[in-house]
């Protein structure tokens, strides 16, 4: 068996192996290895269509592998760092409220997430108060019914920014840091309270 044939069989085996891969990174490594083997095979056997095909596919597979690893690094960085919600203010709408104003009542549709720039907001049903820098309203957005489970009342005159549900979905898919911060926020909110009893209200 000539050396060229050996590379041909090796390349074919690598292509077969690629169909057994369940994740993208090993698949791309196998694809790159098969490209190299086919290039050597094409050169040694003067099979120019095979050579041209895999010379073209090699940089494409290398680029796709770089993209995947780059995305993974972004996700790893996002998982280690919380996003400052104040940085999202350009995407939010601002409103001013006076003490006693109701932002929403239990049972209202949940259509936005809120950030407190000044003042404070209380939740009478659960005896909780949030102040400057706090975020609220996220649980209702992700609940099955998408409704508010508690009433939000302005305790001190407040400046509050709202991030719409549509914008949240957009940022969730575009910004890994936002997605991880939102998950942490919801988890921390739920873990900060004892398990809900029947009829107990949540924010």
C-alpha positions in Angstrom: 0.0 0.0 0.0 1.4 3.4 -1.0 1.7 6.3 1.4 -0.9 8.2 -0.5 -3.4 5.5 0.0 -2.7 5.3 3.7 -3.6 9.0 4.0 -6.7 8.4 2.0 -7.9 5.6 4.3 -6.9 7.7 7.4 -8.9 10.7 6.0 -11.9 8.4 5.4 -11.7 7.0 8.9 -11.6 10.5 10.3 -14.7 11.5 8.3 -16.5 8.4 9.7 -15.3 9.3 13.2 -16.8 12.8 12.8 -20.3 11.3 12.6 -19.8 9.8 16.1 -19.0 13.2 17.7 -21.8 14.6 19.9 -20.3 18.0 20.6 -19.0 20.7 18.2 -15.4 21.2 19.4 -14.3 17.6 19.0 -16.2 17.5 15.7 -14.2 20.5 14.4 -10.9 19.1 15.5 -11.7 15.8 13.7 -12.8 17.8 10.6 -9.5 19.7 10.6 -7.5 16.5 10.9 -9.5 15.0 8.0 -8.8 18.1 5.9 -5.1 17.7 6.4 -5.2 14.0 5.6 -7.2 14.6 2.4 -4.9 17.4 1.3 -1.9 15.0 1.6 -3.8 12.3 -0.1 -4.9 14.6 -2.9 -1.3 15.8 -3.4 0.2 12.4 -3.4 -2.4 10.9 -5.7 -2.8 14.0 -7.9 -6.6 14.1 -7.1 -7.0 17.8 -7.6 -10.8 18.0 -7.0 -10.2 16.4 -3.5 -7.2 18.7 -2.9 -9.1 21.9 -3.9 -12.2 20.9 -1.8 -10.2 20.3 1.4 -7.9 23.3 0.9 -11.1 25.3 0.9 -12.7 23.5 3.8 -9.6 23.7 6.1 -9.7 27.5 6.8 -13.5 27.3 7.2 -13.3 24.6 9.9 -10.4 26.5 11.6 -12.6 29.7 11.6 -15.6 27.9 13.0 -13.5 26.3 15.7 -12.2 29.8 16.6 -15.7 31.1 16.8 -16.9 28.4 19.1 -13.9 28.8 21.5 -14.3 32.6 21.4 -18.0 32.3 22.4 -17.1 29.8 25.2 -14.6 32.3 26.6 -17.2 35.0 26.5 -19.7 32.8 28.4 -17.0 31.8 31.0 -16.2 35.5 31.6 -19.9 36.3 31.9 -20.4 33.5 34.4 -17.7 35.0 36.7 -18.9 38.6 36.6 -22.2 40.2 37.4 -23.5 42.9 35.0 -24.1 46.3 36.5 -27.8 47.1 35.7 -27.0 50.8 35.7 -25.1 50.1 32.4 -28.4 49.2 30.8 -30.0 52.6 31.5 -29.6 53.6 27.8 -32.0 50.7 26.9 -34.5 51.7 29.6 -37.3 54.2 29.9 -37.3 56.6 32.9 -40.2 57.6 35.1 -40.6 59.6 38.3 -43.0 58.6 41.0 -44.2 60.1 44.3 -44.6 58.4 47.6 -47.8 56.3 47.5 -47.8 55.7 43.8 -48.5 52.1 42.7 -46.1 50.7 40.1 -48.2 47.5 39.8 -50.6 45.4 41.7 -50.6 41.7 42.3 -52.3 40.0 39.3 -51.2 42.7 36.8 -49.5 41.6 33.6 -45.7 41.4 34.0 -44.2 43.3 31.1 -41.1 45.0 32.5 -38.1 44.8 34.8 -37.3 47.8 37.1 -34.2 49.5 38.3 -34.3 52.0 41.2 -32.1 55.1 40.6 -33.4 57.0 43.6 -36.0 56.5 46.3 -37.4 53.2 47.5 -40.2 50.8 46.7 -42.1 48.6 49.2 -44.0 45.3 48.7 -46.7 45.2 51.4 -47.7 41.6 51.0 -44.2 40.3 51.8 -43.0 43.1 54.0 -40.0 43.9 51.8 -38.5 47.2 50.8 -35.9 47.9 48.0 -33.8 51.0 47.5 -31.3 52.6 45.2 -29.5 50.1 42.9 -32.0 47.3 43.4 -33.7 45.5 40.6 -37.2 44.0 40.8 -40.0 42.6 38.7 -37.9 39.8 37.1 -39.7 36.9 38.6 -43.1 37.9 37.2 -41.6 38.1 33.7 -40.4 34.5 33.9 -43.4 33.0 35.7 -45.7 30.7 33.7 -48.6 33.2 34.0 -46.4 36.3 33.4 -48.3 38.2 36.1 -47.3 40.1 39.2 -47.4 38.1 42.4 -47.1 41.1 44.7 -47.9 44.8 44.8 -45.1 47.4 44.3 -45.7 50.7 46.0 -43.4 53.7 46.0 -42.4 54.5 49.6 -40.1 57.5 48.9 -40.2 59.7 45.8 -38.4 57.7 43.3 -36.8 57.7 39.9 -37.2 54.3 38.3 -36.0 52.9 35.0 -38.0 50.2 33.2 -36.6 47.6 30.8 -39.3 46.1 28.6 -39.9 42.4 28.3 -39.1 42.5 24.5 -35.7 44.3 25.3 -35.0 41.7 28.0 -35.4 38.9 25.5 -33.1 40.7 23.1 -30.4 41.3 25.7 -30.7 37.8 27.0 -29.7 36.3 23.7 -27.1 39.0 22.8 -25.3 39.5 26.1 -24.3 36.4 28.1 -23.4 38.6 31.1 -27.0 39.9 31.2 -28.4 36.4 31.1 -26.2 35.1 33.9 -26.8 38.1 36.1 -30.6 37.7 35.6 -30.4 34.0 36.5 -28.4 34.9 39.7 -30.8 37.6 40.6 -33.8 35.3 40.3 -32.0 32.6 42.2 -30.9 34.9 45.0 -34.4 36.3 45.3 -35.9 32.8 45.7 -33.2 31.6 48.1 -33.6 34.7 50.3 -37.1 33.6 51.4 -38.4 30.4 53.0 -40.4 28.0 50.7 -43.7 29.7 49.7 -46.8 28.5 51.6 -50.1 28.2 49.7 -51.3 31.7 49.0 -48.0 33.4 49.9 -47.1 36.3 47.6 -43.8 36.6 45.7 -42.4 39.7 43.8 
